[in-house]
Amino acid sequence: MIKSYLITDPFFYTSDPKTVLKKLLHVKMKYCPDYICLRDKQSLNYPLLAQSVLDSSLKDTKTKLFLHTDFKLAFELGCDGVHLPSNALGMIEKAKDLGLDVIVSTHTLAEIMEAEKRGADAITFSPIFATPNKGKPLGLEKLKEINDKIQIQCFALGGIINEEHVKACESVGVYGFASIRFFID
């Protein structure tokens, strides 16, 4: 069974700490994701949002908790890791020096090779399926081609909204799948 990676979005979760936590606890119970990334580019107080999520029963030994972009905050709050955007490849070593796991968003083989060279633990490769505002999907054939060329753990990302998509990604041999909408009721 491939690993599952829940990425939050304020559109579905809001930026209110209590609401985010309530929704995340529900989703965690229902789907049991292996990884959760708190991603909120809109929050006026991301540190408070992150703190409220990490002070909860969400944190356990079964699920790795990641913050988006802010590796210093991830370290300060005791997160398992940080998810970096592809334009932050230069931050990988700094996050690794703090003992964090690092997942990097990638869209090309060159980005993947650079992330791997710098010591990232995993990458997301996207978009695989049609996703709002993310351009033309790369497709399963490209996912397989890329996955066969790399050593780093690869999460398929983009438009994965149902079990058929998950099984299709699993069939090409990726480490896992990452999604926002798959985990929405």
C-alpha positions as CSV (number, residue, x, y, z in Angstrom):
1,M,0.0,0.0,0.0
2,I,1.4,3.4,-0.9
3,K,1.8,6.2,1.6
4,S,-0.9,8.9,1.9
5,Y,-0.1,12.6,2.3
6,L,-2.8,15.1,3.3
7,I,-2.0,18.7,2.4
8,T,-4.4,21.3,3.9
9,D,-5.8,24.3,2.1
10,P,-7.6,27.2,3.8
11,F,-10.3,27.0,1.1
12,F,-11.5,23.7,2.7
13,Y,-10.1,24.0,6.2
14,T,-10.3,27.8,6.9
15,S,-7.5,29.7,8.7
16,D,-9.3,29.5,12.1
17,P,-7.2,27.3,14.4
18,K,-10.3,25.6,16.1
19,T,-12.0,24.9,12.8
20,V,-8.8,23.6,11.2
21,L,-8.1,21.3,14.1
22,K,-11.6,20.0,14.2
23,K,-11.6,19.2,10.5
24,L,-8.1,17.7,10.6
25,L,-9.0,15.4,13.5
26,H,-12.1,14.2,11.6
27,V,-10.1,13.6,8.4
28,K,-7.3,11.9,10.3
29,M,-9.7,9.5,11.9
30,K,-11.5,8.7,8.6
31,Y,-8.5,8.4,6.3
32,C,-5.5,7.7,8.6
33,P,-2.9,9.7,6.4
34,D,0.7,8.8,6.9
35,Y,1.7,12.5,6.5
36,I,-0.1,15.8,7.1
37,C,1.2,19.2,5.9
38,L,-0.4,22.3,7.3
39,R,-0.4,24.6,4.3
40,D,-2.0,28.0,4.6
41,K,-0.6,30.8,2.5
42,Q,-3.4,33.1,3.7
43,S,-3.2,33.0,7.4
44,L,-2.4,36.2,9.1
45,N,-1.0,34.2,12.0
46,Y,0.5,31.0,10.7
47,P,2.6,30.4,13.8
48,L,-0.5,30.4,16.0
49,L,-2.4,28.1,13.6
50,A,0.6,25.7,13.6
51,Q,0.9,25.8,17.4
52,S,-2.8,25.0,17.9
53,V,-2.6,22.0,15.5
54,L,0.6,20.7,17.1
55,D,-0.8,21.1,20.7
56,S,-3.5,18.6,19.8
57,S,-4.0,14.9,19.7
58,L,-3.2,15.1,16.0
59,K,0.4,14.5,16.8
60,D,1.2,10.8,17.3
61,T,3.6,8.1,16.2
62,K,1.6,7.0,13.2
63,T,1.4,10.4,11.4
64,K,4.2,12.7,10.4
65,L,3.4,16.3,10.8
66,F,4.9,18.9,8.4
67,L,4.7,22.6,8.1
68,H,4.7,24.4,4.8
69,T,7.8,26.5,3.9
70,D,8.7,27.7,7.4
71,F,11.4,25.2,8.5
72,K,12.5,27.3,11.5
73,L,9.0,27.2,12.9
74,A,8.7,23.5,12.1
75,F,11.8,22.9,14.2
76,E,10.7,25.2,17.1
77,L,7.3,23.4,17.3
78,G,8.8,19.9,17.1
79,C,7.3,19.0,13.8
80,D,8.6,16.0,11.9
81,G,9.5,18.0,8.8
82,V,8.9,20.8,6.4
83,H,7.4,20.9,2.9
84,L,9.3,23.3,0.7
85,P,8.2,24.8,-2.6
86,S,10.4,24.3,-5.7
87,N,11.7,27.9,-5.5
88,A,13.2,27.1,-2.0
89,L,15.7,24.4,-2.9
90,G,18.4,26.4,-1.2
91,M,16.6,25.8,2.2
92,I,16.9,22.0,2.1
93,E,20.3,21.9,3.8
94,K,19.3,24.4,6.5
95,A,16.2,22.3,7.3
96,K,18.2,19.1,7.3
97,D,20.8,20.7,9.6
98,L,17.9,21.1,12.1
99,G,17.1,17.4,11.9
100,L,13.9,17.9,9.9
101,D,12.6,15.6,7.2
102,V,12.2,17.6,3.9
103,I,9.6,17.1,1.1
104,V,10.0,19.4,-1.9
105,S,7.4,20.3,-4.5
106,T,8.7,19.5,-8.0
107,H,7.5,19.7,-11.5
108,T,10.6,18.8,-13.6
109,L,13.3,16.1,-13.5
110,A,15.9,18.9,-13.0
111,E,14.1,20.1,-9.8
112,I,14.0,16.6,-8.6
113,M,17.7,15.9,-9.2
114,E,18.6,19.2,-7.4
115,A,16.3,18.3,-4.4
116,E,17.9,14.8,-4.3
117,K,21.4,16.3,-4.5
118,R,20.8,18.7,-1.7
119,G,19.5,15.9,0.6
120,A,15.7,16.1,0.5
121,D,13.9,13.0,1.8
122,A,11.1,13.0,-0.7
123,I,9.4,15.0,-3.4
124,T,6.0,15.6,-4.7
125,F,5.7,15.5,-8.5
126,S,2.8,17.4,-10.1
127,P,0.3,17.8,-11.5
128,I,-0.5,14.2,-12.5
129,F,-4.3,14.6,-13.2
130,A,-6.3,17.8,-14.0
131,T,-6.2,20.2,-11.1
132,P,-7.7,23.7,-11.0
133,N,-5.2,26.5,-11.9
134,K,-2.2,24.1,-12.2
135,G,-1.8,23.8,-15.9
136,K,-1.8,20.8,-18.2
137,P,-1.6,17.5,-16.3
138,L,1.6,15.5,-16.7
139,G,-0.1,12.1,-16.7
140,L,0.7,8.7,-15.4
141,E,3.1,7.9,-18.2
142,K,5.3,10.9,-17.3
143,L,5.0,10.0,-13.6
144,K,6.3,6.5,-14.3
145,E,9.1,7.8,-16.5
146,I,10.2,10.2,-13.8
147,N,9.8,7.7,-10.9
148,D,11.9,5.1,-12.8
149,K,14.8,7.6,-13.1
150,I,15.0,8.8,-9.5
151,Q,16.2,7.4,-6.2
152,I,14.3,9.8,-3.9
153,Q,10.8,8.9,-2.6
154,C,8.1,10.3,-4.9
155,F,4.6,11.4,-3.9
156,A,2.3,11.8,-6.9
157,L,0.3,15.0,-6.6
158,G,-2.3,16.9,-8.5
159,G,-5.9,16.0,-9.2
160,I,-5.9,12.8,-7.1
161,I,-9.5,12.8,-5.8
162,N,-10.6,9.1,-5.7
163,E,-9.4,5.5,-5.1
164,E,-9.1,4.9,-8.9
165,H,-6.5,7.8,-9.0
166,V,-4.7,6.3,-6.0
167,K,-4.6,2.8,-7.5
168,A,-3.3,4.3,-10.9
169,C,-0.5,6.0,-9.1
170,E,0.3,2.9,-7.1
171,S,0.5,0.9,-10.3
172,V,3.4,3.0,-11.5
173,G,5.4,2.3,-8.4
174,V,5.5,5.6,-6.6
175,Y,6.2,5.8,-2.8
176,G,2.9,7.6,-2.2
177,F,0.3,10.1,-3.2
178,A,-0.4,13.6,-1.9
179,S,-3.7,15.4,-2.2
180,I,-5.9,18.1,-0.8
181,R,-9.2,17.1,-2.3
182,F,-8.9,13.3,-1.8
183,F,-9.3,13.9,1.9
184,I,-12.3,16.2,1.7
185,D,-15.7,14.7,2.7
